[in-house]
């Protein structure tokens, strides 16, 4: 991991993800978390102020200890215990069916193998657990998708592996989830970067493929 990826990029991401629009989105989905919670791609802890009193414990998973250190003050103010896990989403070091809620915000775009990560999320969720997500990804218009496909090879090199063109809902259902609520649409900003998927999902029983 080079100097840019280790020290510069985490600070750029932390600054970019503090916008008013992004913060409003966090305030809509993160308070729904309850029980034992796993956050995938916890980053610098920008979701921490939005967790409510129903959270018993948070497992904050992120492959970058450097970016997590940026959120030490936010973690210190949390009203629940936090355990940081320095792992990627493809291998979650938690037992089967041990988590009540998984939270993922602007994370599935940058995981190298998103289906493997989603399979792991499904594995650690309890049978009635919930997966809460806000992700950006593939737009519905062919013209915008063409730009997403064109920009992604360059963008992922400078933005920590971020893919602009992943169909988030299709990935979630392919991994064995049933989506209970889904809102899709453009946020503010250039369209190739701004198409959002926000929703909740649960484990689908007796699914094929990713168990």
DAMOGI-V561978 format. One record per residue. PHI is phi in whole degrees, 0 to 359 (999 if undefined). PSI is psi in whole degrees, -180 to 180 (* if undefined). OMEGA is omega in whole degrees, -180 to 180 (* if undefined). Layout:
phi: [PHI;PHI]
psi: [PSI;PSI]
omega: [OMEGA;OMEGA]
This chain:
phi: [999;281;300;300;292;275;240;278;303;305;288;296;295;302;292;295;269;258;298;298;294;296;298;297;295;302;295;277;255;295;297;285;291;208;75;278;243;244;254;273;67;295;56;266;78;293;277;304;294;258;286;263;289;281;281;274;202;243;262;260;259;199;286;247;299;297;289;295;297;294;256;300;293;298;296;295;271;292;266;207;290;233;240;275;242;275;221;272;292;287;221;263;277;225;291;301;51;251;237;275;220;247;242;223;234;52;235;298;294;250;283;303;236;297;294;295;296;294;297;292;301;297;297;278;288;293;305;254;287;237;251;253;215;228;220;256;184;296;275;278;273;300;295;291;300;301;291;300;295;289;276;304;303;280;301;292;286;259;238;68;86;293;258;273;243;273;277;297;297;294;297;296;290;297;279;101;255;251;281;272;214;214;242;231;164;276;268;288;121;302;304;299;255;241;274;248;240;230;181;228;213;228;295;270;280;58;272;272;73;284;272]
psi: [122;176;-44;-50;-32;-36;-38;-52;-45;-39;-37;-43;-43;-44;-45;-33;15;8;160;-40;-46;-42;-40;-38;-43;-42;-20;-37;-39;-37;-12;-14;144;158;-144;122;138;125;122;128;53;-22;-131;19;27;-20;-16;-41;-12;-5;141;-172;-15;-5;124;-43;146;127;114;105;128;138;-8;102;-29;-45;-34;-33;-26;-21;20;-39;-40;-42;-38;-27;-4;146;27;158;144;133;121;133;112;71;161;166;-19;-18;99;120;57;153;162;143;42;-2;134;-35;134;134;132;118;118;49;-42;-21;-27;-5;127;-39;81;-34;-37;-41;-42;-35;-39;-40;-45;-38;-44;-16;143;160;-32;18;166;143;117;132;145;120;152;153;-151;128;165;-22;135;-39;-40;-42;-39;-42;-39;-45;-36;-39;-28;-45;-37;-45;-41;-23;-32;-9;35;34;9;127;132;-14;23;133;94;-44;-39;-40;-44;-45;-36;-30;1;22;153;119;121;-35;136;126;133;146;172;138;-175;145;175;135;-39;-21;-6;8;121;148;122;130;-170;150;159;168;133;129;144;42;156;178;-116;116;*]
omega: [-177;-178;-179;-177;-174;-172;-176;-176;179;-180;176;180;179;179;-177;-174;176;-176;-179;-179;-180;180;178;177;177;-177;180;-169;-173;180;178;-178;-179;177;175;-170;171;174;178;-178;-175;176;-178;174;-178;177;-171;-179;-174;176;-176;-175;-178;179;178;-179;177;168;-177;-175;176;-180;-175;173;-179;-179;178;179;178;-178;-176;180;177;180;-179;-179;-178;-179;-179;179;180;174;179;178;-178;-178;172;-176;-178;178;-177;-175;179;-179;175;172;-177;-173;180;-178;170;180;176;179;180;-175;-176;178;-171;178;-176;-179;-173;179;176;179;179;175;177;176;179;-179;-174;179;170;-179;178;180;-177;173;-179;-175;163;-177;171;-177;-170;-179;-179;-176;-177;-179;178;179;179;177;177;178;-179;-175;-172;-179;178;-176;-176;178;-177;-175;173;178;-177;175;180;-164;179;177;-169;-179;179;177;-177;180;178;-179;175;177;170;-178;-178;179;179;172;179;178;-179;168;177;178;179;-173;180;-178;-162;-180;-172;171;179;180;178;-179;176;180;172;-177;175;177;175;176;-176;-176;*]
